Each structure stands twice: as C-alpha cells, then as structure tokens.
Amino acid sequence: MTVDEIIAELRDGMSIGLGGWATRRKPMALVRAIARSSLKDLTVIAGYGGPDVGLLAATGKIRKLIFSFVTLDHIPLDPHYRAAREKGAFQVWEVDEGMFHWGLRAAAMKLPFLPTRVGIGTDVINQPGFKMITSPYQDEEELVAMPPITPDVALIHAHRSDDRGNILNLSVDPIFDELLVRASERSYVTVEKIVSTAALDMKTNSRFNLVERALISGVAEAPFGAHPTSGSPDYEIDLDHLRLYSKSASSAEQWDDYRSNFINVDEASYLSAVGGPSKVSSLPKPIY
C-alpha cells in the first residue's frame, strides 16, 4: 500500500493506536498524513506519546487521548500537547505505564481484564474506567481489574518487510508494538524498505519478527518515515528538528510556517525540507 491508501482506510471517530516511544520509531509519515487529512474526532492511544500526539493535538484531530505520558525526551514536554491540554481541547484517560501494558495485554489475550497492583495507592484509579476485584483465593487481595485497551487500528513503524506483511523490527527495544498490533482490530505498518521475502532471511532474523503476517492489514514503504524520531539502527533522532518543531508552538505565525513546510507537503518534499537522505542518515547518536 501507500501511506495515503492506509489513511484512506481510517474513519472519523476511530480509536487509533500509535506505536514507538516518544522520540523512537514513531509512525510519523502516517501521523503527518493524518494531520493534513480531513479526519477528526479520533481517540488516540499512545502509551509513550511524542511528536505524534503533539502534531495531532495541534491540528485538532484528537477527541480523546489514552496515554501514559507525552514527551520529546530531551525536551521534557511536547509544547503542542501541553497547549492543547491546558485549553482542555480533548478528553484524557491517563494511566500508569504498567496499566497501559496490562490493558494492551488483556486485549491481545482477548480477556475482559487483567488483575494488577499497579495504580493502588494513587489517584490514577480514581478516574472513571477502573474497577477493583477481590482475589478468589485465600489471600482475598483487592486488585485493580485493568480493562482491555482495544484500538480499532494500530499504526507502527518498522525497518523491513516483504509485500506479504512479514515485518522486521531491528530496534534494540520493540517497546509495546507487538502487543499494540495484537490488541487492535487492524494494523498497518510503514517500513524503511520493502524487500523480497528471501532478503528478510527469516531463519536468521526471526527474533526481529514481532508478529505473524496474518495480523498485518497493510504495509507501506516510507523511507525515513519515523523522522524526526529515530529509526535506529538506520538513523537517529533529529534533535535540531525537534527543537524547530517545539519552537513552532511559540506563535501562530511560527506554527503556520512549520505546517506549510513540513506537514502540508508530500513525504518527498518533507524529506527534502529536513535536509535529505544523506543528512538524516548521518545524524549523531544522542546522549541521554
């Protein structure tokens, strides 16, 4: 598929799960396409939010956000997310990372809930949407019954695939991407490169194959499709661009300028505007 063909499968009001972590392997090519589309009233599910959440907040696409945090790592808070949150622009269901993990796992296992101690003793479980359950065993411990988090669609970014949906995620940490796919009704993946099935060398690389291809509804080749987040080991985080992105929240004029240059353009123009393949490929490894 193409990026635009994937976006054409989405509908107003859908719940959309976004993979990756904050500034690592976010499906930004798909997010930019959503941002310039007519889609609206989305429930965005992003345990580890980053500029994906910020862009969708700034373009008014979010009706509800289910998340653990939104950060740009080196820049503690995404300013577009912060501005939208302070205005009360959308509903939020903020959960602990452990709760988010358990919610996806419950959905992936097709269970009505999973018991956990995470959240006990905090105000998180005072939000609507949580119930307690008593252990049926002798201990009779009271636990949080974490409900499933089930997106209509999962969008993730990986490194390689074939045209059948066999994908390879070469990152050191796959984050929750596997569970997100398993929890969702449908899943679409952008990859750095689509290759032949033989080139994937699945016998050697099977540990990088997150899920079976039957769970993948479509793949699209999108070189540097995670930029400005990292697609490591192919390329690193573009900290300069993240600073430019953050600065665009300073005024309406700067946001209009950013939107014109980096959102309301096709991906080839976007890549050219951020310096081209050679620049992105040579980005230095960040220090945390």
C-alpha positions as CSV (number, residue, x, y, z in Angstrom):
1,M,0.0,0.0,0.0
2,T,0.9,3.7,0.0
3,V,0.8,6.0,3.0
4,D,-2.3,7.7,1.5
5,E,-4.0,4.4,0.9
6,I,-3.6,3.5,4.6
7,I,-5.0,6.8,5.6
8,A,-8.0,6.2,3.3
9,E,-8.8,3.2,5.4
10,L,-9.3,5.3,8.5
11,R,-12.6,7.0,9.5
12,D,-13.8,9.8,11.8
13,G,-14.2,8.8,15.4
14,M,-11.9,5.8,15.2
15,S,-9.6,4.8,18.0
16,I,-6.0,4.7,16.6
17,G,-3.1,3.2,18.5
18,L,0.4,4.7,17.7
19,G,3.5,2.6,18.3
20,G,7.0,3.5,19.2
21,W,8.3,5.5,22.1
22,A,8.3,9.3,22.4
23,T,11.3,10.0,20.1
24,R,11.9,6.5,18.8
25,R,10.3,4.8,15.9
26,K,7.1,6.8,15.7
27,P,5.0,6.3,12.6
28,M,5.4,10.0,11.7
29,A,4.8,9.7,7.9
30,L,1.4,8.3,8.8
31,V,0.8,10.9,11.5
32,R,1.7,13.8,9.1
33,A,-0.8,12.3,6.6
34,I,-3.5,12.2,9.3
35,A,-2.6,15.8,10.2
36,R,-3.2,17.0,6.7
37,S,-6.3,14.9,6.2
38,S,-10.0,15.7,7.0
39,L,-10.1,13.0,9.7
40,K,-11.5,14.2,13.0
41,D,-12.8,13.1,16.5
42,L,-10.1,10.5,16.9
43,T,-9.4,8.6,20.1
44,V,-5.6,8.4,20.1
45,I,-4.0,5.6,22.1
46,A,-0.3,6.3,22.7
47,G,1.3,4.8,25.8
48,Y,4.6,6.6,25.0
49,G,3.5,9.8,23.3
50,G,5.8,12.1,21.5
51,P,5.5,14.5,18.5
52,D,2.9,12.1,17.1
53,V,0.5,13.2,19.8
54,G,1.7,16.8,19.6
55,L,1.0,17.1,15.9
56,L,-2.4,15.5,16.1
57,A,-3.2,17.8,19.1
58,A,-2.1,20.9,17.2
59,T,-4.1,20.0,14.1
60,G,-7.3,19.4,16.2
61,K,-7.6,15.7,15.4
62,I,-8.0,14.3,18.9
63,R,-11.3,13.9,20.7
64,K,-9.8,11.7,23.5
65,L,-6.2,10.7,24.4
66,I,-5.4,7.5,26.2
67,F,-1.8,7.6,27.3
68,S,0.9,7.3,30.0
69,F,3.0,10.4,29.0
70,V,3.9,12.7,26.2
71,T,7.5,13.9,25.9
72,L,10.2,14.7,23.5
73,D,12.8,13.2,25.8
74,H,15.5,15.9,25.6
75,I,12.6,18.4,25.7
76,P,10.5,17.3,28.7
77,L,7.1,18.3,27.4
78,D,5.8,18.5,23.9
79,P,4.6,22.1,23.7
80,H,1.8,21.5,21.3
81,Y,0.4,18.7,23.5
82,R,0.8,21.0,26.5
83,A,-1.0,23.9,24.9
84,A,-3.9,21.7,23.9
85,R,-4.1,20.0,27.3
86,E,-4.1,23.4,29.1
87,K,-7.0,24.5,26.9
88,G,-9.0,21.3,27.6
89,A,-9.1,20.6,23.9
90,F,-9.7,16.9,24.3
91,Q,-10.7,14.3,26.9
92,V,-7.9,12.3,28.6
93,W,-7.5,9.0,30.3
94,E,-4.1,9.0,31.8
95,V,-2.8,5.7,33.0
96,D,0.4,4.3,34.5
97,E,2.8,2.6,32.1
98,G,2.2,-0.7,33.8
99,M,-1.6,-0.2,33.4
100,F,-1.2,0.6,29.8
101,H,0.9,-2.5,29.3
102,W,-1.7,-4.7,31.1
103,G,-4.5,-3.1,29.1
104,L,-2.9,-4.0,25.8
105,R,-2.0,-7.4,27.1
106,A,-5.6,-8.0,28.2
107,A,-6.8,-7.0,24.7
108,A,-4.1,-9.1,23.0
109,M,-5.2,-12.1,25.0
110,K,-8.9,-11.4,24.4
111,L,-9.6,-11.1,28.1
112,P,-12.1,-8.8,29.8
113,F,-9.5,-7.6,32.3
114,L,-6.2,-8.5,33.9
115,P,-5.6,-8.0,37.7
116,T,-2.7,-5.8,38.8
117,R,-1.4,-3.9,41.8
118,V,-0.3,-1.1,39.6
119,G,-2.1,2.1,40.5
120,I,-3.1,1.1,44.0
121,G,-2.5,3.9,46.4
122,T,-2.5,6.6,43.7
123,D,-5.2,8.9,42.3
124,V,-4.9,7.3,38.9
125,I,-7.5,4.7,39.8
126,N,-9.9,7.3,41.0
127,Q,-10.6,8.2,37.3
128,P,-13.7,6.7,35.6
129,G,-12.9,3.5,33.9
130,F,-11.4,1.4,36.7
131,K,-12.9,-1.2,38.9
132,M,-11.4,-3.3,41.7
133,I,-11.6,-7.1,42.1
134,T,-11.0,-9.4,45.1
135,S,-8.8,-12.4,44.6
136,P,-10.9,-15.6,44.7
137,Y,-8.1,-17.3,46.6
138,Q,-7.3,-17.4,50.3
139,D,-5.4,-14.2,50.2
140,E,-8.5,-12.2,49.2
141,E,-6.3,-9.4,48.0
142,E,-8.0,-6.4,46.4
143,L,-6.6,-5.7,43.0
144,V,-7.2,-3.3,40.1
145,A,-9.1,-5.0,37.3
146,M,-7.4,-3.4,34.3
147,P,-9.8,-3.3,31.3
148,P,-8.6,-4.1,27.8
149,I,-7.3,-1.3,25.6
150,T,-8.5,-2.2,22.1
151,P,-7.7,0.2,19.2
152,D,-9.7,0.0,16.0
153,V,-6.4,0.4,14.2
154,A,-2.7,0.2,15.1
155,L,-0.1,2.2,13.2
156,I,3.5,1.3,13.7
157,H,6.8,1.9,12.0
158,A,9.4,-0.9,11.4
159,H,12.5,-1.4,9.4
160,R,11.9,-4.0,6.7
161,S,9.1,-6.0,5.3
162,D,8.1,-8.0,2.3
163,D,4.9,-7.4,0.3
164,R,3.1,-10.1,2.3
165,G,3.3,-8.4,5.6
166,N,6.3,-10.2,7.2
167,I,8.0,-7.3,9.1
168,L,11.3,-7.0,10.9
169,N,11.8,-4.5,13.7
170,L,15.6,-4.1,14.1
171,S,15.5,-1.8,17.2
172,V,17.1,-2.9,20.4
173,D,13.7,-2.3,22.2
174,P,10.5,-3.2,20.4
175,I,8.5,-1.3,23.1
176,F,4.8,-2.3,23.1
177,D,4.4,-2.6,19.3
178,E,3.8,-6.3,19.3
179,L,1.0,-6.0,21.9
180,L,-0.5,-3.0,20.2
181,V,-0.8,-5.0,17.0
182,R,-2.3,-8.0,18.8
183,A,-4.7,-5.8,20.7
184,S,-6.0,-4.0,17.6
185,E,-8.7,-4.9,15.1
186,R,-6.4,-4.0,12.2
187,S,-2.8,-3.0,11.9
188,Y,-0.8,-1.0,9.3
189,V,2.9,-0.7,9.1
190,T,5.3,1.7,7.4
191,V,8.8,0.4,6.8
192,E,12.1,1.9,5.7
193,K,12.3,-0.6,2.9
194,I,10.1,-3.4,1.3
195,V,12.3,-6.3,0.2
196,S,11.8,-9.8,-1.1
197,T,10.8,-12.5,1.4
198,A,14.2,-14.2,0.8
199,A,16.0,-10.9,1.7
200,L,14.4,-10.9,5.1
201,D,16.3,-14.0,5.9
202,M,13.7,-15.1,8.5
203,K,15.7,-18.1,9.6
204,T,18.3,-15.7,10.9
205,N,16.1,-12.8,11.8
206,S,13.1,-14.5,13.3
207,R,13.6,-12.8,16.7
208,F,13.0,-9.4,15.0
209,N,9.7,-10.5,13.5
210,L,7.2,-9.1,16.1
211,V,4.0,-10.7,14.9
212,E,2.8,-13.2,12.3
213,R,1.9,-11.6,8.9
214,A,-1.8,-12.6,9.3
215,L,-2.2,-9.7,11.8
216,I,-0.8,-7.1,9.4
217,S,-3.5,-5.5,7.2
218,G,-1.1,-3.5,5.0
219,V,2.5,-2.3,4.7
220,A,3.8,0.9,3.0
221,E,7.3,1.8,2.1
222,A,8.2,5.1,3.8
223,P,11.9,5.8,3.9
224,F,12.8,7.9,7.0
225,G,9.1,7.5,7.9
226,A,9.9,7.9,11.6
227,H,11.7,11.2,11.3
228,P,12.2,13.4,13.3
229,T,12.1,10.5,15.8
230,S,14.7,7.8,15.3
231,G,14.6,4.8,13.1
232,S,17.7,3.3,14.7
233,P,19.8,1.4,13.6
234,D,19.0,3.1,10.2
235,Y,19.1,6.7,11.6
236,E,19.0,8.6,14.8
237,I,16.8,11.3,16.4
238,D,16.9,14.7,14.7
239,L,17.3,16.9,17.8
240,D,17.6,20.1,15.8
241,H,14.3,19.4,14.0
242,L,12.6,18.6,17.3
243,R,13.8,22.0,18.6
244,L,12.3,23.6,15.5
245,Y,9.1,21.7,15.9
246,S,8.9,22.8,19.6
247,K,9.6,26.4,18.7
248,S,6.7,26.3,16.2
249,A,4.4,26.3,19.3
250,S,5.6,29.7,20.3
251,S,3.2,31.7,18.0
252,A,0.5,31.2,15.4
253,E,2.9,32.6,12.7
254,Q,5.6,30.0,13.5
255,W,3.1,27.2,13.6
256,D,1.7,28.3,10.2
257,D,5.3,28.3,8.8
258,Y,6.1,24.9,10.2
259,R,2.8,23.5,9.0
260,S,3.4,24.8,5.5
261,N,6.9,23.5,5.2
262,F,6.7,20.1,7.0
263,I,3.0,18.9,7.2
264,N,1.1,20.2,4.2
265,V,3.6,18.6,1.8
266,D,4.2,15.1,0.5
267,E,6.8,12.9,2.0
268,A,9.4,13.5,-0.7
269,S,9.1,17.3,-0.1
270,Y,9.2,16.8,3.6
271,L,12.5,14.8,3.3
272,S,14.0,17.4,1.1
273,A,12.9,20.2,3.6
274,V,14.7,18.4,6.5
275,G,18.0,18.1,4.6
276,G,17.6,15.0,2.5
277,P,18.6,11.3,3.0
278,S,22.3,11.9,3.5
279,K,21.7,14.4,6.3
280,V,19.2,12.2,8.1
281,S,21.4,9.1,7.7
282,S,24.3,10.9,9.3
283,L,22.6,12.2,12.4
284,P,24.7,11.6,15.5
285,K,23.6,9.2,18.2
286,P,22.0,11.2,21.0
287,I,23.3,11.3,24.6
288,Y,20.7,10.8,27.3
